[in-house]
Structures are given as C-alpha cells and as structure tokens.
Amino acid sequence: MKANDSNMSVFEAAGSQQHSRMPYYSITEEIFNRADQFLEVAQSSILATK
C-alpha cells in the first residue's frame, strides 16, 4: 500500500517493509488478520494518494 510522511510510521510500527525505492509498503500478516488495523492502514494509504 502507498505510504508517505503522513502514514509511514503506521507501516513501520507494524513491521512492514518498503518495496525498494517506491513509496509502497507490504502488509504484514498481523495487519492482514486484524480487520481494525487493516482498515486503518488502508484508509491512511488512500489518503496518501491525494
């Protein structure tokens, strides 16, 4: 999912890894399995595209 300065800390705190130099981070199994965390990360990623 896309990350920028506004939501990068959410991904890093969850242990996600950045895909090379691109502004995208992986979704960890922990985030994927918890609907509340997944929703938070997904919403922050959508906002990062604006």
Rosetta constraint file for C-alpha pairs under 8 A:
AtomPair CA 1 CA 24 HARMONIC 5.11 0.50
AtomPair CA 1 CA 25 HARMONIC 5.30 0.50
AtomPair CA 1 CA 26 HARMONIC 6.44 0.50
AtomPair CA 1 CA 27 HARMONIC 7.32 0.50
AtomPair CA 1 CA 42 HARMONIC 7.30 0.50
AtomPair CA 1 CA 45 HARMONIC 5.91 0.50
AtomPair CA 2 CA 23 HARMONIC 5.64 0.50
AtomPair CA 2 CA 24 HARMONIC 4.32 0.50
AtomPair CA 2 CA 25 HARMONIC 6.33 0.50
AtomPair CA 2 CA 45 HARMONIC 5.08 0.50
AtomPair CA 2 CA 46 HARMONIC 7.50 0.50
AtomPair CA 2 CA 48 HARMONIC 6.50 0.50
AtomPair CA 2 CA 49 HARMONIC 7.05 0.50
AtomPair CA 3 CA 7 HARMONIC 5.80 0.50
AtomPair CA 3 CA 8 HARMONIC 5.32 0.50
AtomPair CA 3 CA 11 HARMONIC 7.79 0.50
AtomPair CA 3 CA 23 HARMONIC 5.46 0.50
AtomPair CA 3 CA 24 HARMONIC 5.66 0.50
AtomPair CA 3 CA 25 HARMONIC 6.67 0.50
AtomPair CA 3 CA 44 HARMONIC 7.88 0.50
AtomPair CA 3 CA 45 HARMONIC 5.85 0.50
AtomPair CA 3 CA 48 HARMONIC 5.98 0.50
AtomPair CA 4 CA 8 HARMONIC 5.48 0.50
AtomPair CA 4 CA 23 HARMONIC 6.64 0.50
AtomPair CA 4 CA 48 HARMONIC 5.99 0.50
AtomPair CA 5 CA 9 HARMONIC 7.79 0.50
AtomPair CA 6 CA 48 HARMONIC 7.14 0.50
AtomPair CA 7 CA 11 HARMONIC 7.04 0.50
AtomPair CA 7 CA 44 HARMONIC 6.00 0.50
AtomPair CA 7 CA 45 HARMONIC 7.23 0.50
AtomPair CA 7 CA 48 HARMONIC 7.30 0.50
AtomPair CA 8 CA 12 HARMONIC 6.23 0.50
AtomPair CA 9 CA 13 HARMONIC 5.84 0.50
AtomPair CA 10 CA 14 HARMONIC 6.37 0.50
AtomPair CA 10 CA 41 HARMONIC 7.06 0.50
AtomPair CA 11 CA 15 HARMONIC 6.45 0.50
AtomPair CA 11 CA 16 HARMONIC 5.22 0.50
AtomPair CA 11 CA 17 HARMONIC 7.71 0.50
AtomPair CA 11 CA 25 HARMONIC 6.90 0.50
AtomPair CA 11 CA 27 HARMONIC 7.90 0.50
AtomPair CA 11 CA 41 HARMONIC 7.41 0.50
AtomPair CA 12 CA 16 HARMONIC 5.50 0.50
AtomPair CA 12 CA 17 HARMONIC 7.21 0.50
AtomPair CA 14 CA 28 HARMONIC 7.17 0.50
AtomPair CA 14 CA 30 HARMONIC 7.80 0.50
AtomPair CA 14 CA 31 HARMONIC 7.24 0.50
AtomPair CA 15 CA 28 HARMONIC 6.85 0.50
AtomPair CA 16 CA 25 HARMONIC 6.03 0.50
AtomPair CA 16 CA 26 HARMONIC 5.30 0.50
AtomPair CA 16 CA 27 HARMONIC 5.88 0.50
AtomPair CA 16 CA 28 HARMONIC 5.73 0.50
AtomPair CA 17 CA 25 HARMONIC 5.41 0.50
AtomPair CA 17 CA 26 HARMONIC 5.53 0.50
AtomPair CA 18 CA 22 HARMONIC 7.38 0.50
AtomPair CA 18 CA 23 HARMONIC 7.12 0.50
AtomPair CA 18 CA 24 HARMONIC 5.81 0.50
AtomPair CA 18 CA 25 HARMONIC 4.33 0.50
AtomPair CA 18 CA 26 HARMONIC 6.47 0.50
AtomPair CA 19 CA 23 HARMONIC 7.27 0.50
AtomPair CA 19 CA 24 HARMONIC 5.71 0.50
AtomPair CA 19 CA 25 HARMONIC 5.83 0.50
AtomPair CA 19 CA 26 HARMONIC 7.20 0.50
AtomPair CA 27 CA 31 HARMONIC 6.29 0.50
AtomPair CA 27 CA 32 HARMONIC 6.49 0.50
AtomPair CA 28 CA 32 HARMONIC 6.22 0.50
AtomPair CA 29 CA 33 HARMONIC 6.02 0.50
AtomPair CA 30 CA 34 HARMONIC 6.43 0.50
AtomPair CA 31 CA 35 HARMONIC 7.49 0.50
AtomPair CA 31 CA 37 HARMONIC 5.49 0.50
AtomPair CA 31 CA 38 HARMONIC 5.23 0.50
AtomPair CA 32 CA 37 HARMONIC 7.74 0.50
AtomPair CA 32 CA 38 HARMONIC 5.75 0.50
AtomPair CA 33 CA 38 HARMONIC 7.67 0.50
AtomPair CA 34 CA 38 HARMONIC 6.06 0.50
AtomPair CA 35 CA 39 HARMONIC 5.99 0.50
AtomPair CA 36 CA 40 HARMONIC 6.34 0.50
AtomPair CA 37 CA 41 HARMONIC 6.18 0.50
AtomPair CA 38 CA 42 HARMONIC 5.96 0.50
AtomPair CA 39 CA 43 HARMONIC 6.02 0.50
AtomPair CA 40 CA 44 HARMONIC 6.19 0.50
AtomPair CA 41 CA 45 HARMONIC 6.07 0.50
AtomPair CA 42 CA 46 HARMONIC 6.25 0.50
AtomPair CA 43 CA 47 HARMONIC 6.32 0.50
AtomPair CA 44 CA 48 HARMONIC 6.20 0.50
AtomPair CA 45 CA 49 HARMONIC 6.75 0.50
AtomPair CA 46 CA 50 HARMONIC 7.34 0.50
